[in-house]
Amino acid sequence: MSDATAGADPLLHTEHVAAKIGVGGGPDTVRAYLKRTRRRVADGLPVRPQDFPLPDEMVRRSPAWRESTIDRWISNRPGRGHRPSEP
């Protein structure tokens, strides 16, 4: 991937993800969400759209996500008080 392409879809670390999704616990909340997803995977369960995405890359020992990955997760996340419409 070229630097120009990477700039269009930057990597976000836990602090940036926490700020983008607006969670109160900051990076610790992002780590807890990721831990839940990793536990599902370890238990042999599929990752659902509403589950926090696995990192796109590891930078040293820290997870990092492409901004597009987090944007896609936000659009699929039920969120506070959101309920699917009745059929």
PyMOL Python script that loads the backbone (N, CA, C, O; Angstrom):
from pymol import cmd

cmd.read_pdbstr("""\
ATOM      1  N   MET A   1       0.851  -1.171   0.000  1.00  0.00           N
ATOM      2  CA  MET A   1       0.000   0.000   0.000  1.00  0.00           C
ATOM      3  C   MET A   1       0.897   1.234   0.000  1.00  0.00           C
ATOM      4  O   MET A   1       1.849   1.299   0.778  1.00  0.00           O
ATOM      5  N   SER A   2       0.617   2.197  -0.842  1.00  0.00           N
ATOM      6  CA  SER A   2       1.435   3.395  -0.920  1.00  0.00           C
ATOM      7  C   SER A   2       1.112   4.329   0.235  1.00  0.00           C
ATOM      8  O   SER A   2       0.066   4.208   0.872  1.00  0.00           O
ATOM      9  N   ASP A   3       2.030   5.270   0.502  1.00  0.00           N
ATOM     10  CA  ASP A   3       1.792   6.237   1.568  1.00  0.00           C
ATOM     11  C   ASP A   3       0.562   7.092   1.273  1.00  0.00           C
ATOM     12  O   ASP A   3      -0.165   7.472   2.191  1.00  0.00           O
ATOM     13  N   ALA A   4       0.327   7.393  -0.003  1.00  0.00           N
ATOM     14  CA  ALA A   4      -0.845   8.197  -0.371  1.00  0.00           C
ATOM     15  C   ALA A   4      -2.132   7.458  -0.029  1.00  0.00           C
ATOM     16  O   ALA A   4      -3.084   8.059   0.470  1.00  0.00           O
ATOM     17  N   THR A   5      -2.162   6.157  -0.296  1.00  0.00           N
ATOM     18  CA  THR A   5      -3.347   5.357   0.023  1.00  0.00           C
ATOM     19  C   THR A   5      -3.524   5.243   1.533  1.00  0.00           C
ATOM     20  O   THR A   5      -4.641   5.353   2.039  1.00  0.00           O
ATOM     21  N   ALA A   6      -2.427   5.024   2.252  1.00  0.00           N
ATOM     22  CA  ALA A   6      -2.491   4.896   3.707  1.00  0.00           C
ATOM     23  C   ALA A   6      -2.992   6.195   4.335  1.00  0.00           C
ATOM     24  O   ALA A   6      -3.726   6.154   5.323  1.00  0.00           O
ATOM     25  N   GLY A   7      -2.605   7.353   3.777  1.00  0.00           N
ATOM     26  CA  GLY A   7      -3.053   8.630   4.312  1.00  0.00           C
ATOM     27  C   GLY A   7      -4.551   8.817   4.171  1.00  0.00           C
ATOM     28  O   GLY A   7      -5.174   9.487   4.995  1.00  0.00           O
ATOM     29  N   ALA A   8      -5.132   8.233   3.138  1.00  0.00           N
ATOM     30  CA  ALA A   8      -6.567   8.341   2.914  1.00  0.00           C
ATOM     31  C   ALA A   8      -7.353   7.474   3.900  1.00  0.00           C
ATOM     32  O   ALA A   8      -8.527   7.734   4.163  1.00  0.00           O
ATOM     33  N   ASP A   9      -6.716   6.467   4.431  1.00  0.00           N
ATOM     34  CA  ASP A   9      -7.354   5.553   5.386  1.00  0.00           C
ATOM     35  C   ASP A   9      -6.343   5.245   6.497  1.00  0.00           C
ATOM     36  O   ASP A   9      -5.786   4.148   6.550  1.00  0.00           O
ATOM     37  N   PRO A  10      -6.111   6.216   7.379  1.00  0.00           N
ATOM     38  CA  PRO A  10      -5.056   6.070   8.379  1.00  0.00           C
ATOM     39  C   PRO A  10      -5.343   4.984   9.414  1.00  0.00           C
ATOM     40  O   PRO A  10      -6.486   4.584   9.634  1.00  0.00           O
ATOM     41  N   LEU A  11      -4.262   4.526  10.039  1.00  0.00           N
ATOM     42  CA  LEU A  11      -4.382   3.598  11.152  1.00  0.00           C
ATOM     43  C   LEU A  11      -4.732   4.374  12.409  1.00  0.00           C
ATOM     44  O   LEU A  11      -4.175   5.441  12.670  1.00  0.00           O
ATOM     45  N   LEU A  12      -5.651   3.834  13.178  1.00  0.00           N
ATOM     46  CA  LEU A  12      -6.053   4.437  14.452  1.00  0.00           C
ATOM     47  C   LEU A  12      -5.657   3.500  15.579  1.00  0.00           C
ATOM     48  O   LEU A  12      -5.895   2.294  15.507  1.00  0.00           O
ATOM     49  N   HIS A  13      -5.054   4.054  16.617  1.00  0.00           N
ATOM     50  CA  HIS A  13      -4.704   3.275  17.797  1.00  0.00           C
ATOM     51  C   HIS A  13      -5.832   3.403  18.813  1.00  0.00           C
ATOM     52  O   HIS A  13      -6.762   4.183  18.609  1.00  0.00           O
ATOM     53  N   THR A  14      -5.761   2.655  19.890  1.00  0.00           N
ATOM     54  CA  THR A  14      -6.878   2.586  20.838  1.00  0.00           C
ATOM     55  C   THR A  14      -7.342   3.957  21.325  1.00  0.00           C
ATOM     56  O   THR A  14      -8.542   4.181  21.485  1.00  0.00           O
ATOM     57  N   GLU A  15      -6.406   4.875  21.563  1.00  0.00           N
ATOM     58  CA  GLU A  15      -6.793   6.200  22.044  1.00  0.00           C
ATOM     59  C   GLU A  15      -7.648   6.926  21.003  1.00  0.00           C
ATOM     60  O   GLU A  15      -8.651   7.557  21.335  1.00  0.00           O
ATOM     61  N   HIS A  16      -7.233   6.824  19.739  1.00  0.00           N
ATOM     62  CA  HIS A  16      -7.975   7.486  18.661  1.00  0.00           C
ATOM     63  C   HIS A  16      -9.340   6.831  18.443  1.00  0.00           C
ATOM     64  O   HIS A  16     -10.335   7.516  18.205  1.00  0.00           O
ATOM     65  N   VAL A  17      -9.378   5.499  18.528  1.00  0.00           N
ATOM     66  CA  VAL A  17     -10.645   4.785  18.363  1.00  0.00           C
ATOM     67  C   VAL A  17     -11.612   5.175  19.475  1.00  0.00           C
ATOM     68  O   VAL A  17     -12.793   5.416  19.221  1.00  0.00           O
ATOM     69  N   ALA A  18     -11.109   5.237  20.713  1.00  0.00           N
ATOM     70  CA  ALA A  18     -11.964   5.605  21.842  1.00  0.00           C
ATOM     71  C   ALA A  18     -12.564   6.995  21.641  1.00  0.00           C
ATOM     72  O   ALA A  18     -13.746   7.211  21.908  1.00  0.00           O
ATOM     73  N   ALA A  19     -11.746   7.931  21.170  1.00  0.00           N
ATOM     74  CA  ALA A  19     -12.246   9.287  20.926  1.00  0.00           C
ATOM     75  C   ALA A  19     -13.267   9.295  19.788  1.00  0.00           C
ATOM     76  O   ALA A  19     -14.278   9.993  19.861  1.00  0.00           O
ATOM     77  N   LYS A  20     -13.004   8.527  18.752  1.00  0.00           N
ATOM     78  CA  LYS A  20     -13.893   8.506  17.579  1.00  0.00           C
ATOM     79  C   LYS A  20     -15.262   7.914  17.926  1.00  0.00           C
ATOM     80  O   LYS A  20     -16.287   8.408  17.456  1.00  0.00           O
ATOM     81  N   ILE A  21     -15.281   6.859  18.746  1.00  0.00           N
ATOM     82  CA  ILE A  21     -16.564   6.228  19.058  1.00  0.00           C
ATOM     83  C   ILE A  21     -17.208   6.831  20.308  1.00  0.00           C
ATOM     84  O   ILE A  21     -18.357   6.527  20.628  1.00  0.00           O
ATOM     85  N   GLY A  22     -16.467   7.683  21.008  1.00  0.00           N
ATOM     86  CA  GLY A  22     -17.029   8.410  22.138  1.00  0.00           C
ATOM     87  C   GLY A  22     -17.356   7.565  23.346  1.00  0.00           C
ATOM     88  O   GLY A  22     -18.415   7.734  23.950  1.00  0.00           O
ATOM     89  N   VAL A  23     -16.463   6.652  23.715  1.00  0.00           N
ATOM     90  CA  VAL A  23     -16.705   5.820  24.895  1.00  0.00           C
ATOM     91  C   VAL A  23     -16.121   6.480  26.136  1.00  0.00           C
ATOM     92  O   VAL A  23     -15.038   7.064  26.095  1.00  0.00           O
ATOM     93  N   GLY A  24     -16.847   6.378  27.226  1.00  0.00           N
ATOM     94  CA  GLY A  24     -16.445   7.020  28.463  1.00  0.00           C
ATOM     95  C   GLY A  24     -15.169   6.484  29.079  1.00  0.00           C
ATOM     96  O   GLY A  24     -14.412   7.246  29.681  1.00  0.00           O
ATOM     97  N   GLY A  25     -14.912   5.200  28.945  1.00  0.00           N
ATOM     98  CA  GLY A  25     -13.742   4.615  29.576  1.00  0.00           C
ATOM     99  C   GLY A  25     -12.470   4.761  28.772  1.00  0.00           C
ATOM    100  O   GLY A  25     -11.414   4.276  29.178  1.00  0.00           O
ATOM    101  N   GLY A  26     -12.562   5.426  27.633  1.00  0.00           N
ATOM    102  CA  GLY A  26     -11.381   5.650  26.813  1.00  0.00           C
ATOM    103  C   GLY A  26     -10.785   4.362  26.270  1.00  0.00           C
ATOM    104  O   GLY A  26     -11.512   3.421  25.952  1.00  0.00           O
ATOM    105  N   PRO A  27      -9.455   4.320  26.162  1.00  0.00           N
ATOM    106  CA  PRO A  27      -8.774   3.155  25.597  1.00  0.00           C
ATOM    107  C   PRO A  27      -9.092   1.848  26.328  1.00  0.00           C
ATOM    108  O   PRO A  27      -9.127   0.784  25.709  1.00  0.00           O
ATOM    109  N   ASP A  28      -9.324   1.924  27.638  1.00  0.00           N
ATOM    110  CA  ASP A  28      -9.646   0.698  28.386  1.00  0.00           C
ATOM    111  C   ASP A  28     -10.945   0.068  27.887  1.00  0.00           C
ATOM    112  O   ASP A  28     -11.062  -1.157  27.849  1.00  0.00           O
ATOM    113  N   THR A  29     -11.914   0.886  27.508  1.00  0.00           N
ATOM    114  CA  THR A  29     -13.172   0.365  26.982  1.00  0.00           C
ATOM    115  C   THR A  29     -12.948  -0.295  25.628  1.00  0.00           C
ATOM    116  O   THR A  29     -13.507  -1.357  25.353  1.00  0.00           O
ATOM    117  N   VAL A  30     -12.131   0.329  24.782  1.00  0.00           N
ATOM    118  CA  VAL A  30     -11.808  -0.263  23.478  1.00  0.00           C
ATOM    119  C   VAL A  30     -11.131  -1.612  23.688  1.00  0.00           C
ATOM    120  O   VAL A  30     -11.452  -2.579  22.997  1.00  0.00           O
ATOM    121  N   ARG A  31     -10.202  -1.686  24.628  1.00  0.00           N
ATOM    122  CA  ARG A  31      -9.520  -2.959  24.912  1.00  0.00           C
ATOM    123  C   ARG A  31     -10.510  -4.015  25.414  1.00  0.00           C
ATOM    124  O   ARG A  31     -10.385  -5.191  25.071  1.00  0.00           O
ATOM    125  N   ALA A  32     -11.481  -3.606  26.215  1.00  0.00           N
ATOM    126  CA  ALA A  32     -12.499  -4.548  26.703  1.00  0.00           C
ATOM    127  C   ALA A  32     -13.360  -5.056  25.554  1.00  0.00           C
ATOM    128  O   ALA A  32     -13.662  -6.247  25.489  1.00  0.00           O
ATOM    129  N   TYR A  33     -13.761  -4.163  24.643  1.00  0.00           N
ATOM    130  CA  TYR A  33     -14.536  -4.584  23.464  1.00  0.00           C
ATOM    131  C   TYR A  33     -13.737  -5.592  22.638  1.00  0.00           C
ATOM    132  O   TYR A  33     -14.270  -6.610  22.197  1.00  0.00           O
ATOM    133  N   LEU A  34     -12.453  -5.296  22.435  1.00  0.00           N
ATOM    134  CA  LEU A  34     -11.598  -6.186  21.645  1.00  0.00           C
ATOM    135  C   LEU A  34     -11.432  -7.531  22.348  1.00  0.00           C
ATOM    136  O   LEU A  34     -11.440  -8.578  21.701  1.00  0.00           O
ATOM    137  N   LYS A  35     -11.283  -7.500  23.650  1.00  0.00           N
ATOM    138  CA  LYS A  35     -11.131  -8.741  24.412  1.00  0.00           C
ATOM    139  C   LYS A  35     -12.356  -9.635  24.237  1.00  0.00           C
ATOM    140  O   LYS A  35     -12.230 -10.851  24.097  1.00  0.00           O
ATOM    141  N   ARG A  36     -13.553  -9.019  24.248  1.00  0.00           N
ATOM    142  CA  ARG A  36     -14.783  -9.789  24.037  1.00  0.00           C
ATOM    143  C   ARG A  36     -14.803 -10.454  22.667  1.00  0.00           C
ATOM    144  O   ARG A  36     -15.181 -11.619  22.545  1.00  0.00           O
ATOM    145  N   THR A  37     -14.399  -9.723  21.642  1.00  0.00           N
ATOM    146  CA  THR A  37     -14.373 -10.298  20.293  1.00  0.00           C
ATOM    147  C   THR A  37     -13.354 -11.418  20.213  1.00  0.00           C
ATOM    148  O   THR A  37     -13.629 -12.472  19.640  1.00  0.00           O
ATOM    149  N   ARG A  38     -12.184 -11.198  20.781  1.00  0.00           N
ATOM    150  CA  ARG A  38     -11.148 -12.244  20.758  1.00  0.00           C
ATOM    151  C   ARG A  38     -11.611 -13.491  21.496  1.00  0.00           C
ATOM    152  O   ARG A  38     -11.276 -14.606  21.096  1.00  0.00           O
ATOM    153  N   ARG A  39     -12.377 -13.317  22.570  1.00  0.00           N
ATOM    154  CA  ARG A  39     -12.913 -14.457  23.315  1.00  0.00           C
ATOM    155  C   ARG A  39     -13.892 -15.242  22.449  1.00  0.00           C
ATOM    156  O   ARG A  39     -13.878 -16.473  22.460  1.00  0.00           O
ATOM    157  N   ARG A  40     -14.750 -14.536  21.691  1.00  0.00           N
ATOM    158  CA  ARG A  40     -15.685 -15.219  20.769  1.00  0.00           C
ATOM    159  C   ARG A  40     -14.905 -16.063  19.765  1.00  0.00           C
ATOM    160  O   ARG A  40     -15.235 -17.223  19.522  1.00  0.00           O
ATOM    161  N   VAL A  41     -13.866 -15.460  19.186  1.00  0.00           N
ATOM    162  CA  VAL A  41     -13.054 -16.158  18.190  1.00  0.00           C
ATOM    163  C   VAL A  41     -12.389 -17.381  18.821  1.00  0.00           C
ATOM    164  O   VAL A  41     -12.378 -18.455  18.220  1.00  0.00           O
ATOM    165  N   ALA A  42     -11.837 -17.230  20.020  1.00  0.00           N
ATOM    166  CA  ALA A  42     -11.181 -18.342  20.711  1.00  0.00           C
ATOM    167  C   ALA A  42     -12.168 -19.464  21.031  1.00  0.00           C
ATOM    168  O   ALA A  42     -11.794 -20.636  21.069  1.00  0.00           O
ATOM    169  N   ASP A  43     -13.432 -19.099  21.262  1.00  0.00           N
ATOM    170  CA  ASP A  43     -14.473 -20.093  21.541  1.00  0.00           C
ATOM    171  C   ASP A  43     -15.045 -20.712  20.265  1.00  0.00           C
ATOM    172  O   ASP A  43     -15.959 -21.535  20.323  1.00  0.00           O
ATOM    173  N   GLY A  44     -14.505 -20.312  19.117  1.00  0.00           N
ATOM    174  CA  GLY A  44     -14.950 -20.876  17.850  1.00  0.00           C
ATOM    175  C   GLY A  44     -16.216 -20.245  17.301  1.00  0.00           C
ATOM    176  O   GLY A  44     -16.829 -20.784  16.379  1.00  0.00           O
ATOM    177  N   LEU A  45     -16.615 -19.104  17.859  1.00  0.00           N
ATOM    178  CA  LEU A  45     -17.815 -18.417  17.387  1.00  0.00           C
ATOM    179  C   LEU A  45     -17.439 -17.399  16.324  1.00  0.00           C
ATOM    180  O   LEU A  45     -16.337 -16.850  16.356  1.00  0.00           O
ATOM    181  N   PRO A  46     -18.337 -17.140  15.384  1.00  0.00           N
ATOM    182  CA  PRO A  46     -18.024 -16.154  14.344  1.00  0.00           C
ATOM    183  C   PRO A  46     -18.096 -14.734  14.891  1.00  0.00           C
ATOM    184  O   PRO A  46     -18.801 -14.466  15.863  1.00  0.00           O
ATOM    185  N   VAL A  47     -17.368 -13.843  14.264  1.00  0.00           N
ATOM    186  CA  VAL A  47     -17.443 -12.427  14.607  1.00  0.00           C
ATOM    187  C   VAL A  47     -18.686 -11.865  13.925  1.00  0.00           C
ATOM    188  O   VAL A  47     -18.835 -11.959  12.707  1.00  0.00           O
ATOM    189  N   ARG A  48     -19.567 -11.285  14.720  1.00  0.00           N
ATOM    190  CA  ARG A  48     -20.804 -10.703  14.202  1.00  0.00           C
ATOM    191  C   ARG A  48     -20.555  -9.241  13.809  1.00  0.00           C
ATOM    192  O   ARG A  48     -19.595  -8.637  14.288  1.00  0.00           O
ATOM    193  N   PRO A  49     -21.394  -8.669  12.955  1.00  0.00           N
ATOM    194  CA  PRO A  49     -21.194  -7.267  12.561  1.00  0.00           C
ATOM    195  C   PRO A  49     -21.151  -6.309  13.746  1.00  0.00           C
ATOM    196  O   PRO A  49     -20.412  -5.325  13.710  1.00  0.00           O
ATOM    197  N   GLN A  50     -21.921  -6.574  14.787  1.00  0.00           N
ATOM    198  CA  GLN A  50     -21.938  -5.676  15.933  1.00  0.00           C
ATOM    199  C   GLN A  50     -20.750  -5.873  16.876  1.00  0.00           C
ATOM    200  O   GLN A  50     -20.495  -5.021  17.727  1.00  0.00           O
ATOM    201  N   ASP A  51     -20.023  -6.978  16.737  1.00  0.00           N
ATOM    202  CA  ASP A  51     -18.830  -7.209  17.558  1.00  0.00           C
ATOM    203  C   ASP A  51     -17.733  -6.243  17.136  1.00  0.00           C
ATOM    204  O   ASP A  51     -17.645  -5.851  15.973  1.00  0.00           O
ATOM    205  N   PHE A  52     -16.906  -5.869  18.088  1.00  0.00           N
ATOM    206  CA  PHE A  52     -15.803  -4.967  17.774  1.00  0.00           C
ATOM    207  C   PHE A  52     -14.862  -5.669  16.807  1.00  0.00           C
ATOM    208  O   PHE A  52     -14.560  -6.849  16.988  1.00  0.00           O
ATOM    209  N   PRO A  53     -14.393  -4.960  15.779  1.00  0.00           N
ATOM    210  CA  PRO A  53     -13.549  -5.614  14.777  1.00  0.00           C
ATOM    211  C   PRO A  53     -12.175  -5.985  15.319  1.00  0.00           C
ATOM    212  O   PRO A  53     -11.621  -5.303  16.181  1.00  0.00           O
ATOM    213  N   LEU A  54     -11.642  -7.075  14.798  1.00  0.00           N
ATOM    214  CA  LEU A  54     -10.264  -7.435  15.109  1.00  0.00           C
ATOM    215  C   LEU A  54      -9.357  -6.400  14.456  1.00  0.00           C
ATOM    216  O   LEU A  54      -9.732  -5.814  13.440  1.00  0.00           O
ATOM    217  N   PRO A  55      -8.170  -6.163  15.016  1.00  0.00           N
ATOM    218  CA  PRO A  55      -7.280  -5.144  14.453  1.00  0.00           C
ATOM    219  C   PRO A  55      -6.878  -5.466  13.017  1.00  0.00           C
ATOM    220  O   PRO A  55      -6.729  -6.629  12.642  1.00  0.00           O
ATOM    221  N   ASP A  56      -6.706  -4.412  12.224  1.00  0.00           N
ATOM    222  CA  ASP A  56      -6.213  -4.571  10.860  1.00  0.00           C
ATOM    223  C   ASP A  56      -4.710  -4.853  10.872  1.00  0.00           C
ATOM    224  O   ASP A  56      -4.192  -5.572  10.019  1.00  0.00           O
ATOM    225  N   GLU A  57      -4.028  -4.276  11.849  1.00  0.00           N
ATOM    226  CA  GLU A  57      -2.580  -4.454  11.972  1.00  0.00           C
ATOM    227  C   GLU A  57      -2.185  -4.390  13.434  1.00  0.00           C
ATOM    228  O   GLU A  57      -2.930  -3.892  14.277  1.00  0.00           O
ATOM    229  N   MET A  58      -1.004  -4.901  13.715  1.00  0.00           N
ATOM    230  CA  MET A  58      -0.398  -4.731  15.028  1.00  0.00           C
ATOM    231  C   MET A  58       0.832  -3.848  14.819  1.00  0.00           C
ATOM    232  O   MET A  58       1.673  -4.136  13.968  1.00  0.00           O
ATOM    233  N   VAL A  59       0.928  -2.793  15.587  1.00  0.00           N
ATOM    234  CA  VAL A  59       2.089  -1.905  15.541  1.00  0.00           C
ATOM    235  C   VAL A  59       2.839  -2.156  16.833  1.00  0.00           C
ATOM    236  O   VAL A  59       2.418  -1.758  17.920  1.00  0.00           O
ATOM    237  N   ARG A  60       3.965  -2.830  16.674  1.00  0.00           N
ATOM    238  CA  ARG A  60       4.691  -3.416  17.804  1.00  0.00           C
ATOM    239  C   ARG A  60       3.728  -4.378  18.494  1.00  0.00           C
ATOM    240  O   ARG A  60       3.355  -5.396  17.911  1.00  0.00           O
ATOM    241  N   ARG A  61       3.325  -4.075  19.708  1.00  0.00           N
ATOM    242  CA  ARG A  61       2.387  -4.974  20.397  1.00  0.00           C
ATOM    243  C   ARG A  61       1.001  -4.343  20.538  1.00  0.00           C
ATOM    244  O   ARG A  61       0.151  -4.860  21.263  1.00  0.00           O
ATOM    245  N   SER A  62       0.779  -3.238  19.853  1.00  0.00           N
ATOM    246  CA  SER A  62      -0.485  -2.510  19.989  1.00  0.00           C
ATOM    247  C   SER A  62      -1.389  -2.719  18.779  1.00  0.00           C
ATOM    248  O   SER A  62      -0.925  -2.667  17.640  1.00  0.00           O
ATOM    249  N   PRO A  63      -2.683  -2.955  19.024  1.00  0.00           N
ATOM    250  CA  PRO A  63      -3.610  -3.114  17.907  1.00  0.00           C
ATOM    251  C   PRO A  63      -3.869  -1.772  17.229  1.00  0.00           C
ATOM    252  O   PRO A  63      -3.842  -0.719  17.866  1.00  0.00           O
ATOM    253  N   ALA A  64      -4.117  -1.836  15.928  1.00  0.00           N
ATOM    254  CA  ALA A  64      -4.457  -0.635  15.161  1.00  0.00           C
ATOM    255  C   ALA A  64      -5.488  -1.018  14.105  1.00  0.00           C
ATOM    256  O   ALA A  64      -5.450  -2.110  13.538  1.00  0.00           O
ATOM    257  N   TRP A  65      -6.400  -0.101  13.860  1.00  0.00           N
ATOM    258  CA  TRP A  65      -7.481  -0.319  12.907  1.00  0.00           C
ATOM    259  C   TRP A  65      -7.446   0.762  11.841  1.00  0.00           C
ATOM    260  O   TRP A  65      -7.101   1.908  12.129  1.00  0.00           O
ATOM    261  N   ARG A  66      -7.799   0.410  10.619  1.00  0.00           N
ATOM    262  CA  ARG A  66      -7.986   1.409   9.576  1.00  0.00           C
ATOM    263  C   ARG A  66      -9.235   2.215   9.946  1.00  0.00           C
ATOM    264  O   ARG A  66     -10.194   1.677  10.499  1.00  0.00           O
ATOM    265  N   GLU A  67      -9.207   3.486   9.639  1.00  0.00           N
ATOM    266  CA  GLU A  67     -10.354   4.332   9.960  1.00  0.00           C
ATOM    267  C   GLU A  67     -11.625   3.797   9.296  1.00  0.00           C
ATOM    268  O   GLU A  67     -12.711   3.880   9.869  1.00  0.00           O
ATOM    269  N   SER A  68     -11.485   3.252   8.093  1.00  0.00           N
ATOM    270  CA  SER A  68     -12.648   2.700   7.396  1.00  0.00           C
ATOM    271  C   SER A  68     -13.242   1.503   8.137  1.00  0.00           C
ATOM    272  O   SER A  68     -14.455   1.295   8.105  1.00  0.00           O
ATOM    273  N   THR A  69     -12.398   0.719   8.802  1.00  0.00           N
ATOM    274  CA  THR A  69     -12.876  -0.425   9.581  1.00  0.00           C
ATOM    275  C   THR A  69     -13.745   0.063  10.739  1.00  0.00           C
ATOM    276  O   THR A  69     -14.816  -0.487  10.995  1.00  0.00           O
ATOM    277  N   ILE A  70     -13.277   1.096  11.434  1.00  0.00           N
ATOM    278  CA  ILE A  70     -14.031   1.634  12.571  1.00  0.00           C
ATOM    279  C   ILE A  70     -15.310   2.310  12.079  1.00  0.00           C
ATOM    280  O   ILE A  70     -16.360   2.170  12.706  1.00  0.00           O
ATOM    281  N   ASP A  71     -15.235   3.037  10.972  1.00  0.00           N
ATOM    282  CA  ASP A  71     -16.440   3.670  10.414  1.00  0.00           C
ATOM    283  C   ASP A  71     -17.489   2.626  10.052  1.00  0.00           C
ATOM    284  O   ASP A  71     -18.678   2.826  10.299  1.00  0.00           O
ATOM    285  N   ARG A  72     -17.054   1.515   9.468  1.00  0.00           N
ATOM    286  CA  ARG A  72     -17.981   0.432   9.094  1.00  0.00           C
ATOM    287  C   ARG A  72     -18.604  -0.175  10.351  1.00  0.00           C
ATOM    288  O   ARG A  72     -19.801  -0.465  10.371  1.00  0.00           O
ATOM    289  N   TRP A  73     -17.798  -0.369  11.405  1.00  0.00           N
ATOM    290  CA  TRP A  73     -18.319  -0.922  12.655  1.00  0.00           C
ATOM    291  C   TRP A  73     -19.336   0.033  13.278  1.00  0.00           C
ATOM    292  O   TRP A  73     -20.385  -0.399  13.756  1.00  0.00           O
ATOM    293  N   ILE A  74     -19.027   1.324  13.273  1.00  0.00           N
ATOM    294  CA  ILE A  74     -19.952   2.316  13.833  1.00  0.00           C
ATOM    295  C   ILE A  74     -21.298   2.255  13.114  1.00  0.00           C
ATOM    296  O   ILE A  74     -22.349   2.345  13.749  1.00  0.00           O
ATOM    297  N   SER A  75     -21.265   2.103  11.796  1.00  0.00           N
ATOM    298  CA  SER A  75     -22.523   2.079  11.041  1.00  0.00           C
ATOM    299  C   SER A  75     -23.336   0.814  11.303  1.00  0.00           C
ATOM    300  O   SER A  75     -24.549   0.813  11.094  1.00  0.00           O
ATOM    301  N   ASN A  76     -22.688  -0.272  11.762  1.00  0.00           N
ATOM    302  CA  ASN A  76     -23.395  -1.520  12.061  1.00  0.00           C
ATOM    303  C   ASN A  76     -23.706  -1.687  13.540  1.00  0.00           C
ATOM    304  O   ASN A  76     -24.431  -2.607  13.920  1.00  0.00           O
ATOM    305  N   ARG A  77     -23.173  -0.817  14.371  1.00  0.00           N
ATOM    306  CA  ARG A  77     -23.327  -0.927  15.817  1.00  0.00           C
ATOM    307  C   ARG A  77     -24.716  -0.474  16.242  1.00  0.00           C
ATOM    308  O   ARG A  77     -25.161   0.607  15.855  1.00  0.00           O
ATOM    309  N   PRO A  78     -25.407  -1.290  17.034  1.00  0.00           N
ATOM    310  CA  PRO A  78     -26.741  -0.897  17.482  1.00  0.00           C
ATOM    311  C   PRO A  78     -26.758   0.426  18.241  1.00  0.00           C
ATOM    312  O   PRO A  78     -27.639   1.250  17.998  1.00  0.00           O
ATOM    313  N   GLY A  79     -25.826   0.652  19.139  1.00  0.00           N
ATOM    314  CA  GLY A  79     -25.766   1.916  19.868  1.00  0.00           C
ATOM    315  C   GLY A  79     -26.774   2.011  20.986  1.00  0.00           C
ATOM    316  O   GLY A  79     -27.612   1.131  21.179  1.00  0.00           O
ATOM    317  N   ARG A  80     -26.670   3.096  21.712  1.00  0.00           N
ATOM    318  CA  ARG A  80     -27.549   3.313  22.863  1.00  0.00           C
ATOM    319  C   ARG A  80     -28.981   3.563  22.421  1.00  0.00           C
ATOM    320  O   ARG A  80     -29.254   4.489  21.658  1.00  0.00           O
ATOM    321  N   GLY A  81     -29.888   2.734  22.906  1.00  0.00           N
ATOM    322  CA  GLY A  81     -31.300   2.951  22.661  1.00  0.00           C
ATOM    323  C   GLY A  81     -31.777   2.643  21.259  1.00  0.00           C
ATOM    324  O   GLY A  81     -32.966   2.784  20.974  1.00  0.00           O
ATOM    325  N   HIS A  82     -30.896   2.232  20.385  1.00  0.00           N
ATOM    326  CA  HIS A  82     -31.290   1.924  19.007  1.00  0.00           C
ATOM    327  C   HIS A  82     -31.984   0.568  18.967  1.00  0.00           C
ATOM    328  O   HIS A  82     -31.472  -0.413  19.506  1.00  0.00           O
ATOM    329  N   ARG A  83     -33.089   0.518  18.362  1.00  0.00           N
ATOM    330  CA  ARG A  83     -33.809  -0.742  18.210  1.00  0.00           C
ATOM    331  C   ARG A  83     -34.143  -0.910  16.735  1.00  0.00           C
ATOM    332  O   ARG A  83     -34.541   0.048  16.072  1.00  0.00           O
ATOM    333  N   PRO A  84     -33.982  -2.119  16.224  1.00  0.00           N
ATOM    334  CA  PRO A  84     -34.371  -2.322  14.832  1.00  0.00           C
ATOM    335  C   PRO A  84     -35.860  -2.046  14.648  1.00  0.00           C
ATOM    336  O   PRO A  84     -36.656  -2.289  15.555  1.00  0.00           O
ATOM    337  N   SER A  85     -36.226  -1.550  13.499  1.00  0.00           N
ATOM    338  CA  SER A  85     -37.634  -1.268  13.254  1.00  0.00           C
ATOM    339  C   SER A  85     -38.432  -2.565  13.194  1.00  0.00           C
ATOM    340  O   SER A  85     -37.930  -3.614  12.790  1.00  0.00           O
ATOM    341  N   GLU A  86     -39.651  -2.463  13.597  1.00  0.00           N
ATOM    342  CA  GLU A  86     -40.546  -3.624  13.592  1.00  0.00           C
ATOM    343  C   GLU A  86     -40.887  -4.002  12.158  1.00  0.00           C
ATOM    344  O   GLU A  86     -41.034  -3.121  11.311  1.00  0.00           O
ATOM    345  N   PRO A  87     -41.016  -5.303  11.866  1.00  0.00           N
ATOM    346  CA  PRO A  87     -41.377  -5.719  10.506  1.00  0.00           C
ATOM    347  C   PRO A  87     -42.795  -5.345  10.140  1.00  0.00           C
ATOM    348  O   PRO A  87     -43.240  -5.630   9.028  1.00  0.00           O
TER     349      PRO A  87
END
""", "prot")
cmd.dss("prot")
cmd.show_as("cartoon", "prot")
cmd.util.cbc("prot")
cmd.orient("prot")
